[in-house]
Amino acid sequence: MNAHRIRLAGPWEWWDENQWIRISLPGATPQQGSEQLRLRRGFHTPSNLDPDETVSVQFPDTFGEILEVSVDSQPVAASNDREFDLTSRLDDYHQLEFCCIPRETELTPPALLIRQVPASRDTNSK
């Protein structure tokens, strides 16, 4: 199933344990070692979504282990280890926040994936 990708590049904020500091992705991690990294970014709901489309956020491998993801301070469950379904949480403007243990020092931005839900097949049709 093909997906339309929207890269969440550009300004992000990194929590340095005292305050949020503006950073840019793609870019280098703002901290060294295997410490947890907390980032957030605002985004608008993609326009012209059809009722049969889903929206999820996908994290590249550079982010390593994803520990938690939230939208507007509400936890989001994982669809798989790199993807989190946001469809039921979308309204207008949102704050995406996540915590990870980065695998690499150069980070590629996450992306929103818009997919069409496959139509269910009627097994009773001839």
C-alpha positions as CSV (number, residue, x, y, z in Angstrom):
1,M,0.0,0.0,0.0
2,N,1.5,3.3,-1.1
3,A,1.6,6.2,1.3
4,H,1.9,10.0,0.8
5,R,4.8,11.2,3.0
6,I,5.1,14.6,4.6
7,R,8.5,15.2,6.2
8,L,8.4,17.0,9.5
9,A,11.6,18.8,8.7
10,G,12.6,22.2,10.0
11,P,12.2,23.6,13.5
12,W,11.8,21.3,16.5
13,E,12.3,21.8,20.2
14,W,14.6,19.8,22.4
15,W,14.1,19.5,26.2
16,D,17.5,20.0,27.9
17,E,16.0,19.3,31.4
18,N,15.5,23.0,32.1
19,Q,13.8,24.5,29.0
20,W,12.8,23.8,25.4
21,I,15.6,24.8,23.0
22,R,14.9,25.3,19.2
23,I,16.8,22.9,16.9
24,S,16.5,21.9,13.2
25,L,16.0,18.5,11.7
26,P,17.6,17.0,9.7
27,G,20.6,17.8,12.0
28,A,22.9,16.6,14.7
29,T,21.6,15.4,18.1
30,P,21.8,18.2,20.6
31,Q,23.3,15.8,23.2
32,Q,26.0,13.1,23.4
33,G,25.9,9.5,24.5
34,S,23.0,7.2,24.9
35,E,20.9,9.5,26.9
36,Q,17.2,9.9,26.3
37,L,16.3,12.6,23.9
38,R,12.9,14.4,24.1
39,L,11.7,16.4,21.1
40,R,8.5,18.2,20.2
41,R,7.1,20.0,17.2
42,G,3.7,21.5,16.2
43,F,2.0,20.5,13.0
44,H,-1.3,21.1,11.3
45,T,-3.5,18.3,10.2
46,P,-3.0,17.5,6.5
47,S,-5.7,19.1,4.4
48,N,-8.2,17.4,2.2
49,L,-8.1,14.1,4.0
50,D,-10.7,11.6,2.8
51,P,-12.7,9.6,5.3
52,D,-11.0,6.4,4.2
53,E,-7.4,7.7,4.9
54,T,-5.3,7.3,7.9
55,V,-2.5,9.4,9.2
56,S,0.5,8.1,11.2
57,V,3.9,9.3,12.2
58,Q,6.9,7.3,11.2
59,F,10.3,7.6,12.9
60,P,13.5,6.8,10.9
61,D,16.0,4.3,12.3
62,T,18.3,7.2,13.3
63,F,16.0,7.7,16.4
64,G,16.8,4.3,17.7
65,E,14.5,3.1,20.4
66,I,11.2,5.1,20.6
67,L,10.2,5.2,24.3
68,E,7.0,7.2,24.1
69,V,5.0,9.3,21.8
70,S,2.2,11.8,22.6
71,V,0.0,14.2,20.6
72,D,-1.4,17.1,22.6
73,S,-0.1,15.5,25.8
74,Q,-2.1,12.3,25.1
75,P,-0.1,9.0,24.7
76,V,-0.2,7.3,21.3
77,A,0.1,3.6,21.0
78,A,2.5,2.1,18.5
79,S,1.2,0.5,15.3
80,N,4.7,-1.1,15.0
81,D,8.1,-0.2,16.4
82,R,8.6,2.8,14.1
83,E,5.0,4.0,13.4
84,F,2.3,5.5,15.5
85,D,-1.3,6.0,14.2
86,L,-2.6,9.5,14.8
87,T,-5.9,9.3,12.9
88,S,-8.3,9.4,15.8
89,R,-6.4,12.3,17.4
90,L,-6.4,14.8,14.5
91,D,-8.4,18.0,14.7
92,D,-6.6,21.1,13.5
93,Y,-3.2,22.0,15.1
94,H,-1.2,19.5,17.2
95,Q,1.9,19.2,19.3
96,L,3.8,16.0,18.6
97,E,6.2,15.0,21.4
98,F,8.4,11.9,21.8
99,C,11.2,10.5,23.7
100,C,13.9,8.2,22.3
101,I,17.4,6.8,22.7
102,P,19.0,7.9,19.4
103,R,21.0,5.3,17.4
104,E,23.0,7.9,15.4
105,T,24.3,11.5,15.9
106,E,22.6,12.8,12.7
107,L,18.9,12.7,12.8
108,T,16.5,12.5,9.9
109,P,13.1,14.1,10.6
110,P,10.0,11.9,11.2
111,A,7.3,11.9,8.6
112,L,3.5,11.9,8.5
113,L,2.2,9.0,6.3
114,I,-1.2,9.3,4.7
115,R,-2.6,6.0,3.6
116,Q,-5.9,4.9,2.1
117,V,-7.6,2.2,4.0
118,P,-8.2,-0.8,1.7
119,A,-11.8,-1.4,1.0
120,S,-13.2,-4.5,2.6
121,R,-14.0,-7.3,0.2
122,D,-17.4,-8.8,0.2
123,T,-16.8,-12.5,0.4
124,N,-20.4,-13.3,-0.6
125,S,-20.1,-11.6,-4.0
126,K,-20.0,-13.7,-7.1
